[in-house]
Amino acid sequence: MEKTSISLRLTPYVRNAFFSSMDVCIRISRLDVASGFELCRIQKETVRIPFCPMEPLQAYDELGYIPLTDTEESAYPIVYKKWMCGRDVSGAVTIEYSVYPRILPPGYTSSPYFDFRAEDGGANGAGLTFLANVPDAGGLLDLKWDLSHMPAGARGIWSYGEGDISREGEMSDFLHTYYAVGDIRSEVSGDYGFYWLSEPPFDLRELARQTRTLFVKMSGFFRDIRSVYRIFVRRDPFEKSGGGTALQRSYMFGYSNAAVPTPDKVRNLLAHEMVHNWPLMEDEPYGTCTWYSEGCAEYYSILLPVRFGLASREYLLNELQNRTDAYYTNPTRGMGNMEAAAICWEDRRAQKIAYGRGLFFLAETDTAIRRATNGEKSLDDVVLALLVRSGNGEKYGNDAFIGTVKEISGLDLAGRLRDMASGMPFAPPRDGFDGLLDYTEVNTLEADTGLPAITYKWFLREKA
Ligand SMILES: [Zn+2]
């Protein structure tokens, strides 16, 4: 069978020094859809982040114009808009429309950084807020930039490379990646790069170099030989910023000139988002496995830099203390994982639960495995074994975690995982962070409510 190719042509426009719009043209070499069935869809809303404002979508096949009707479907936390064919469609299909960068509503102070936004001389954002998708399509992905309406020197960058790029993949890869276009500054080394539009008030080049060292070491730890990795930087126009969002082989990191982040904060944020490149479970239904991906990102972002000798034990102490206080004083910490996931985009306190709970549960799992195997095995063995399965294209959830822990240590953590997921309280494990720390219990108050709570004050153990 002839291999499908999906070509994506992006034509951005800068007018009067402002990024104004972008034409999107998607061509699929072969597609058969019966009348009444779906041609394509957009993610009209993804965890509250809207798709870009767009001109009407139009589609053609070899017979010409395809009549379309549209419909909406909610699959929390995504709302889809789907276009259905008004007649049978076959052969090469072209889908075209134009998008405008998102204008932030007044008072907006949020992430994740999916939205396609304009900034000094260009724009950046995730494909899922400006690209249509044909579910299950895949083959040769062919990205082309038409920069003829941009000022001289404009560049187009995708998570997988700069300029025109061809690679095998799923069409959804176009959505789960970042794009930046315009007058882009960068710090690049091979397939690793940092890309930004506005010059920030801190040394981004130095940060890029440090982060590259971390990437190389983390890649080694997670047994990854792929070199592609790109970090996109945006300046938020609102003060309460400073987040990051990870997609395939890349992430977007944001800061605000009104509250310039400290180097430590930025380094840790970058480390967290970088870990997302590797350990991942299929979060299906939404919220069942968030504890694992966020927990791993938290756990390894504070431990690995210390193991690599790139950060001090005090870094671990400080980062862990912040996380401990945040989790154990969070008034929503008694919610179950699914309950929290259902409201987490309304109540950001509930959104944070998975981070602390995952971190402490993984640390507890690590101590349990070390104890059961006389220190021969650890959580790392579980995470790496699961990663091998991901590398084979497998998708998995909590059962695989339980099964792998059992294979490696003989322990059955199914009951503990159920308790953790239900929101049952548990203290952090004393030996959970490479045995470097211990704590004392401290009475404190919940954030917001002022109700009594117990947190844990960590201190460094004497070096053995
Ligand atoms: Zn994360």
Residues whose N, C-alpha, C, O or C-beta is under 5 A from the ligand:
A	BS01	ZN	E294 A297
